Amino acid sequence: MSNESENDLDKINNELSEAQADEQSDQYLTFFMAGEEFGVDILAVQEIRGWEPITAIPNSPSQVLGFTNLRGTVAPIIDLRHCFGVESASNESESDSVVIIMSVMTEKGEKIMGIVVDAVSDVYNFAKANIQPSPELSQTKQAQYVKGLGSTKDKMVILLELTEQLIAESDVFPDRQLSVG
Amino acid sequence: MSVDLSQFHQVFFEESYEGLDVMESALLNIDISAIDDETINEIFRAAHSIKGGSGTFGFKEIADFTHVVETLLDLIRSDQFEMKADHVDLFLKSVDCIRTMINQFESGVSCDLEVADELKAAFTVLLDGEGAADGDSNQDGLSSTGEPHDPQSGADGWQIYFKPELDILRTGNDPVRMFRELSELGELSVVAVTDGIPSISDIDPESCYMAWNLTLIGEATEAQIDEVFEWVVDDSELVITPLMPIDGQETNSNEDELTAPTPIEPDEKDEIIDKEVADVKQSETKKLVAKKEVKTESASIRVGTDKIDDLINMVGELVITQSMLEELGKEFTIENLPKLMEGLAQLSMHTRELQENVMRIRMLPISFAFSRFPRLVHDMSKSLNKKVELVLLGEQTELDKTVMERIGDPLVHLVRNSLDHGLELPEQRLAAGKDEMGKITLNAFHQGGNIIIQIIDDGAGLNKERILSKAIENGLVSASDHLSDDQINDLIFLPGFSTAEAVTDISGRGVGMDVVRRNIQELNGSVEVESTEGEGSVFTIRLPLTLAILDGQLISVGEQVYIFPLVSIVESIQTHDQMIHRVSGGCDVLRLRNEYIPIVKLWDVFNIKPKHETVEDGLLVIVEGDNIKIAVLVDDLLGQQQVVIKSIRENYRPVHGVSGATILGNGTVSLILDISGLIKLAGVGRDTYKKINDANDTEAA
């Protein structure tokens, strides 16, 4: 699943635009991280891209990989796998990863960011009744992104609601105070 | 057909502010001993269009007040009233009052009429006094709208014949709306004259073939009726006749004429005012249309058509080049290589030109920022009892709109300071052998890629002893410090510094100069002061022409490429052992020409892997920000280039030590370093900086 060819990406992008056309449906784009399937609201997704080189942001939290050039706009790239404490499926190279460009609602309006996942899977329809909250997760740090669990006939998807917590101010500063005697 | 007028409100506000500015500057230019008719006319026209606009848009309070102002202006205009100096002040106050009212309407607050009523009363006193003094001179009957002798209650009503032009509906004027307005003035009966309507086959549905006979019963004045028809009067036949003869000042001959409803008569009667209205109205309508197109949600910008034409030309060229290249690419052979190169060179030239011209659109002459100063100086010099002449130079110097908006407040602050602290009282000036009239010069000019704004006064200059003693008193420097003159002058920009003996409402609270400096630095600019005691001071502000593009120095650390703003770089050097001193506590300092500069290792503060970890192997770029110099260790200097600044806050959040980002030629993102942020990030405070230099001074001694 982790090796998406260009054609596959095109196909998914097409499906994406079709799905977005129908605004009534509650559709989710699902993707894989460490073998687990996650879903995000498809209306927030703008496009899916392959891996591209990024520019590191100084002292950024570990999940923020850096900035990328999104057709002239500077957008941060977040490794969602870090947020959930899972390992990348393919450890050899990040270039196998896929970047989902999506808009995240924050206090200061919508922000465009890319989230890095192992692979994109499918588009599912979930009726509201089929989405359950996930109480057992509510105590953990990751829980803030989990909206609920969606179930289809044969599988279960963790539905995410991404927030500005992804880029919250938690820069890591090495201890380097200048002390002059 | 009804038009939602509220969509034009913003335009009206903007137009009115402009009108008020015109009034203000004209008022300030009035030479009381020789009043220039054109100036008065200018003020009158501005007042009149504000009145007209506010009436149309339903801002009754503004219309009423402006009407009174206009009335007096009209008397002055027709030489029936002599203007004196204190009248100018009264008018200036009215300008402020109207501005406040517009402001209140704009922000949706209910109008505070207290000031307006006071001023109105003052005007009424003037008008009444005038009416008593030479009421006779008003008998010519040609006097225009708003004369005080307009019949107020003499008539029981008015008979109005109104026949608009065929295309009245196309100009956006709706007779029904006018009638509705009229009906607010009294009891209105409307009889349509349908004689002009052609047979159905000839009817153009967008034309108005009707005429109306209107009877208005009530205490409305002719002026009020005129106002309703103000926008259409010169395209229509309009006859306004009083229903009953009027007693009072109005002459009989005039009334006789009026009672005969001939279509020619009103032209005669309203001749003067009509011309004015027509001029103002036409230009205004044009502006309305033009501005509506350019208008964006929050702000609009007025661009000269020449600039737009240039752009269109350039885009045309670009299209031609593009199609040439496309043609070339279709059947490309290696023989065509020179052609291709030529085409690409052309393309890059056009792109550059296009970029320059697009940037020019955002440029406005600095007179927009300067224009508020004549009034400010006028008011302040009065309250301070100082005599001041204000000289504005280089008003046509162009500056980016955003920079202009943000430089306004610092400029006001500096000018106030010069007036309050710089210039002496007339007696003091005479005693010092100077002209009792002080002089403040605002000068703007371009220098390199920067714009320089200078505020020059010929006052007392900075008092170095007082600054120094004040700084010592406030603990900003210690008594043992040896400071150069420049350094002493620079102290006034420190937070918490004020030498004003008394806190006035103008300045002296000790917040100010540091804010000025910070504001200017936020715009990537700098401010300096030079001063000669007894001769005056010069404040020099240096600003980049635009905020969107920056001259950058590309540097590399490890695999990353960063950009220093070129203006912040003092110099770049390769070091050797002797120049580096290790101060206890692990901080390296660079000794450069008797100055000690803390070394900041970029790889360390940014937590990245460099090619060279030690100072000796890399290069030091000495940069200055917040008046602190630091030497930044980098791996390599790359090139210098202009970069387009992209916001990182738009999709992320502020990052310490980084002011923005740009996209390099190869498509990758590169971060632009923020020197002040970098200094903070490295933990080099002003205290540390001073301590290092102190420590080394003693060490050296």
Contacts between the chains, C-beta under 8 A, distances in Angstrom:
chain1	res1	chain2	res2	distance
A	53	B	668	6.2
A	54	B	669	7.4
A	55	B	560	6.8
A	55	B	661	7.6
A	55	B	668	6.0
A	55	B	669	4.2
A	55	B	670	6.4
A	55	B	671	6.6
A	56	B	560	6.2
A	56	B	608	6.5
A	57	B	652	7.7
A	57	B	655	5.8
A	57	B	658	7.6
A	57	B	671	7.5
A	58	B	605	7.3
A	58	B	606	3.6
A	58	B	607	6.3
A	58	B	608	7.0
A	58	B	655	6.6
A	58	B	656	7.5
A	58	B	657	6.2
A	58	B	658	6.8
A	58	B	671	7.5
A	59	B	605	8.0
A	59	B	606	6.6
A	59	B	607	5.5
A	59	B	655	7.7
A	59	B	656	6.7
A	60	B	655	7.4
A	66	B	669	7.7
A	67	B	648	7.0
A	67	B	652	7.5
A	67	B	661	6.1
A	67	B	669	4.3
A	67	B	671	7.6
A	68	B	669	6.4
A	69	B	663	5.1
A	69	B	667	5.5
A	69	B	668	6.5
A	69	B	669	5.1
A	72	B	646	7.6
A	72	B	663	6.6
A	73	B	646	7.2
A	73	B	650	7.3
A	73	B	651	6.9
A	74	B	646	4.7
A	74	B	647	7.2
A	74	B	648	5.7
A	74	B	650	7.3
A	74	B	651	6.6
A	74	B	652	7.7
A	74	B	661	4.6
A	74	B	663	7.4
A	74	B	669	5.5
A	75	B	651	4.7
A	75	B	652	7.8
A	76	B	651	6.1
A	76	B	652	4.5
A	111	B	650	7.2
A	111	B	651	4.6
A	111	B	652	7.1
A	112	B	651	4.9
A	113	B	651	5.9
A	113	B	652	7.6
A	167	B	652	5.7
A	167	B	653	5.8
A	169	B	653	6.4
A	171	B	655	7.7
A	171	B	656	6.5
A	172	B	607	7.4
A	173	B	681	7.8
A	174	B	604	7.3
A	174	B	607	6.0
A	176	B	604	6.3
A	176	B	605	7.1
A	176	B	682	7.5
A	176	B	683	6.7
A	177	B	683	4.9
A	178	B	585	6.9
A	178	B	586	8.0
A	178	B	587	4.6
A	178	B	598	6.8
A	178	B	682	6.8
A	178	B	683	4.5
A	178	B	684	5.9
A	178	B	688	5.4
A	179	B	585	3.9
A	179	B	586	7.5
A	179	B	587	7.3
A	180	B	583	5.5
A	180	B	584	7.3
A	180	B	585	5.4
A	180	B	587	6.0
A	180	B	688	5.9
A	180	B	691	5.0
A	180	B	692	5.8
A	180	B	695	6.4
A	181	B	583	7.6
A	181	B	584	4.6
A	181	B	585	5.6
A	181	B	695	7.9
